[in-house]
């Protein structure tokens, strides 16, 4: 780095730190509605943009964590549940397992006096629940709950644990995922402002971010998910959101927790897709299937001007 670039770097960091010690985004307030991509894209979430300031040497964690921070693998929680899987700070779901046919029953102690207290992630009305909902003319499964919030409302870590992922994602916006000592992982999305970083130990009730509407969202809210080995569990089985209370100190994990995956698979089997060939356009494909260009574009959430790459999969039903 040249002396000139070093001066620019130091000045940039100084300005950012003087204005805020956290990463912040501009959001527009409107009705709280979740807009989320298909679940199979879960593990393909985009990496955090290290160049958000315009200078390659200024990164997200430069602004949040101590410059001398070194992650100690000894603090990784619940290793007995995640043996053989690396501690991944980028990929939201690195586990690649299916639990809908699991034979075992696992009893998790969600709360105890030693290393796992409880605090609700947020208290508020649920604007969109766990389960199927209509997206245009087709049903779509929503893998979390949306809690209606105002921009800047605090969001809390639900249990004690360590932040595994804290980044910007195309769909989730500013997102935090925490691995807890009880074996669960919880995901918090669409922050306006991050207050946590990967590798950070957190206690139940620590503020990890401020609510917003970043990513694929049309209004300020918290999108909240509960996961075990990457598979989603209905948060309503754990938390009563209107009062923010824990339903039980324990959670039984078995195949019934993931029965919704059979419903999702059934719906997907009824869907039909077209693989784009060289030179094909939206107009040509829509004509082939007897549908309007506008409907085809809406079905795939693309614009009428989108250029189609060969091999792209388009939904036609």
N, C-alpha and C positions, 0 to 999 in steps of 0.2 A: 504494500500500500504506500503510495506517495505521501509526502508531508501534506500536500494540499488536500488529498482525500481523507487523511487522518483528521485534519482540522474540520472538514465537513462532517465526518462521522461523529466527532466529539460534540460539535454544535448541535447536530440533529438529535443525538441521544439526550443532550441537556434540555433541549426544547421539549421533547416528548415527555421526559421525566418531570419537568417542571409543570407541565399541563396535567399529566396523569401518570401514575405508576402502573397503569393497566392498559390493556389493549381495548380500544373502543371503536364502535362503528356507528355510522349515522343510520337511523331507521325512520320510517314513516309510520305513523299510527293509523290504524284502520280497524275494521272488525277482525276479531281474532279467529283466523282460520288456518288450519295446518295444510300445507301443500308439500307432499313428500313423494320421493321416487320409489320405484319398486324395491322390495326387500333384497333381491339378489344383487343389487348394487351396493349393499351395505359395506362389504369389505373393500370396495373400490373408491371410497371417499377420497377426495383430493387432499394432498398434503398441505400443510400450512404454508402460506406464501411467505418465504423468508425475506422477500424483497419489498415488503409493503411500504417501506419508507422511500424506496428508490435507490437505496445503497445496499449492495450485497453483503456488507459487513454488519449491518444492523438487523438483528433477528428478534423474533417474538420473545424468546426467553431472556434476551439481553435486558428487556424492560421489566420483566417480572421477577426473575430469580436472582439470587446472589451470584455474582460473577465467579465465585469460588465454589459454587455448588457442584458436588459430585454425587451421583446416585449410588447408594449402597444396596446391592441386590439382596442383602440380608433382610431388608424391610419389606420385601415383596409379600403381600398378604395371600393367605389361602393356597399356598403352594401344593397342599395335598389334593386340592380339587383340580389343579391345572398342571399336573406333572407332564413333562415332555414338551411343553409349549413355552417358547421364549417370551420374555416380557416385551411386548410390542407397543411402542409409543405412537405409532402412526395408524395402524390398521384397527378399525373399530371391532371387527370380528375376525380374529386370526385363527379361530379354533376348528372350523370346518367339520363340525360334528352335528349329527341329527339325534335328537333325544326323544322324538315322538314314539319310538319303539323301545325305549329303555326298559329293562327288566327290573332294575333295582329301585329301591325307595330310599331317598336320602333325607334325613331330618336335619335342617339347619337351625342352629340357635341364633336367631336374628339379633337378639338383644341380651347382653349380660353386663355385669358390673365391672368386668375386667377390661375388655378391649372392644366393646361394641355397644355403644349407647344409640339411641334413636332420636332423630329430629325430622319433622316433615320437610320435604324439599320446598314446598310452598303450600299456602293455604288459600283456597279460592274455588270458584265454580269451575267445573270441568266443561269446556266448550266442545271437546271432541273426545270420545271415549275409545277404549281398546276394542277392536273388532271391525267388522265390515262397515263400510259407508259408501255412498254413491260418489263416484268421480266421473262427471259427465253422464254417459249412458251405461257405465259399467261399475260393478262393485269393486272396491279396493280395500285391502286390509290395513288398518291403522294399528301399528305395533306398540303404541304407547298411549298415554293420556295427555291431553292439552289442558293446562290450567290457565285460565284467563288472568292476565297480570297487566300492570302498567309498565311502561318503559322505565327502567331504573330500579324496579322492585328487587330486593335481594333474593337470591336463590341459595339454598343451604345443602350441604352434604348430608345425606340421609343417615348414613352410618359411618363409623370410623373406618379409615382405609388409606389408600395411596392413589393419587391421580395417575392413571395409566395414559390417557390421551387428553390433550388440551390443544385444540387447533381450530383452524377455519376449514369448513367443509362446504362443498357446493350445495348440498341438500340441508344439512343440519345448521348451517351458518357457524357461528362460534359455539363450539361444543366441548363439553367436559365429560369424560367417562372415568369412573372411580371403581377400582377393585377393592372390595371390602373384606375384612377379616372373617366374616361369616360365610364367604364363598360366593356371594352375589356380586354382580357389577351393576351400577346404575349409570344411566346416560341422561344428560341435561343439555337441551339444545335451544338454539335461536337467541343466545345471549346478545345483548347490546355491548356488554363489557365483560371480559374475562378477568377473574381474580385468582386464577390457579394455573399451575404449570405441571407438566409431566414429571413424575417422580416426587411430587410434593405430598408429604403425609398430611392428612386432614382428620379432624375430629368431627364427630356428629355435631351439626349446628354451625360449622364454619361456613362463612359466606364464600362461595366459589365463583360467583358472577352476578351480573345484574341483568334482569329480564329485558328482552328486546324482540326483534323480528327479523333477524338476519337469516340468510339462506333462503330456502323455498318456503316462504311464509308470507301471509298477507296482513298480519297484525300481531301486536305484542302479546306473547304468551310463553309459557314454559312447556316444551315438549319433553315428557319424562318417560323413560323406559327402565324396566327391571330385566336383567339378563342373568342366565346361568350358563356358562360355557358358550356364550354367544347367542343362545336361543332365548327369545323373549317370553316373559311371563306377565300375565295381566297384573298391573300394579294395584288394581282394586282388590286383589287377593291379599294384599299386604297392608295397604294404607286406606283409611277412610278419609278422603280428601276434604270434605266439607269442614271437618273438625281438626284434620291433621293428626289423627290418632293411629297408632299401630294396632292392627286387629289381633295379632297374637305375637308372643315372644318367639315362636318357632314357625318354620315353614316346611311343609312336606313336599319334597321334589319327587315327582314320578311322571310317568308318561301322560297322565291326565292333565298336567300343567301345559302340555304342548299339543293337545288335541286339536287346537285351532289350525295347526299346520296341515291337517288332512283337508279341512275346508278350503284353505288357500290353494292347495294342490288341485283340488277338484275344480275350482274356478279357473285356474290357469290352464287346465287341460281343455277347457271349453273355448279358450282363446285361440285365435289363428294369427299366424304371422307370415310376412312376405320377406324374403331375403333379397335385398336390392342387387340388381345386376348392373353391369357397366352401361352407362348412358341412360339409365332409367330416371325419370323425374316423378315428382308427386302427381302431376297431371296424368302421366301415362299409367302409373300404378292405380290411381283412383278410378280411371276409366276401365281398367282391366277387371276391377272388382265391383264395378257399378255403384260407386259412391262418389260423393263430392270431394273436391280437393280440400275444402275447408274442414269437412268432417274428418278426413284422414289426418290432416295436420293436428287437429284438436285431439284426436285419439292418441296421438304420439307426442303431444305437447311440444310441437315444433312450429316454427313460423312458415308462412306460405313461401318464403324466399329461401328456406333452408336447402343447401346443396347436399345431396345424398351421396354418401361414400359407398362404394361397392362393398357388399358384405354386411351392410347395416340391416338390422332386423326391425321391420315396421309391423306394428299391430294393425290388423285389418278387421278384427272382430273382437 
